[in-house]
Amino acid sequence: MILMMIKLIFDYSSDSFQIHHKAKTHIILPTMSELDWSNIPKDLCPVCKTDKYLSPEIQFKINPECYHKMCDSCVDRLFSLGPSECPYPNCSKILRKNRFKTQVFADIEVEKECDVRKRVLNVYNKTEKDLDSLDLYNQYLEEIEEIVYNLTNKIDVEATNERLEEYSIINKQSIQLNNSRKDQEYETHIKIKKLKRQLKIDKKRLVEELKEAQDKLKKEKEQATIDQLQNAASQNANDIIKKVEESGPNLEEEFEKKISELEKNYEIQKEAIIKGDDLLVKKEKDIPAIPFTPFNGDRMLKLPYKLDVDTYRDPFYLKMVKDVQYTASGYKIEMFFERSLNDAFTGLDCSIQEEKMPAF
């Protein structure tokens, strides 16, 4: 009887295990050949099946040879040893690691067109000034658009590439001259942009100096008014106030002169840059190469605070100042306060975008 009960329990447990095992579901990721290539998830790497949701640090890259997407780990794994075939099925393109780049546009067709256009414009780089008439320039632009359209949409690719190559050989010298001129124009644009930024910084500094001078002058006039009112009891108070207000320098007029001088100097330097005569402007190559620091040399030439230890009383530090153990070694509480204020104010007015300029 006992043996029969044990057998029944064992059979029941075995059946339950089989049912439970059959009820389990396993998520099996599709292979590359099974993927729907017309609808690949944008956050999934088709090569290693890594999902950006589970690995948010991965980055996807494409290669202009075939524009097939894969994660940066797959790029390192497959192409670190040298050129290799694209891992996508039915793609026999040989890819190189240094050609991979991050996709800029969400639509891959837009990305392709931009790359093709960039390649074509490196060869067809004439401007309207290089051609005799506007009609010729319009025909030139139409030719560019036709080449871009053919290469983007895979229309007569071989003939179009031959046409592009032939044009580059015939016009090799003019292409190099135009590219050189384009680089020079870009360099001029960057220099003028830097000059504008410096003008803006200088104007901001003058405004701050004007405000500081006005506050100081206001306090001086208030003190002078009080002194004169105390010493001249017989005079009219309104006359004294008016006289004090009219005295002193005209800060606004001085400010306008400085602003006008800055703008005049800016126009002179701008004209020199446009003409290519940089004698009035310090060239970048003359500046010694030093590491970039976002704090104007890690020091504040003009302190944004005023250290007044005599009027500040702190009960905690006052005991330390009077203690012989601290003063005997030469320690001064002013050094502590100055360092604390430096730590508090350093970097508050720092703008890395304004200080760090793009390299030419």
Secondary structure, 3 states (H helix, E strand, C coil): CHHHHHHHHHHHHHHHHHHHHHHCCCCCCCCCCCCCCCCCCCCECCCCCCECCCCCCCCEEECCCCCCCEEHHHHHHHHCCCCEECCCCCCCCEECHHHCEECCCCCHHHHHHHHHHHHHHCCCCCCHHHCCCHHHHHHHHHHHHHHHHHHHCCCCHHHHHHHHHHHHHHCHHHHHHHHHHHHHHHHHHHHHHHHHHHHHHHHHHHHHHHHHHHHHHHHHHHHHHHHHHHHCCCCCHHHHHHHHHHCCCCHHHHHHHHHHHHHHHHHHHHHHHHHCCCCCCCCHHHCCCCCCCCCCCCCCCCCCCCCCCCCCCCHHHHHHHHCHHHHCCCCCHHHHHHHHHHHHHCCCCCCHHHHCCCCC
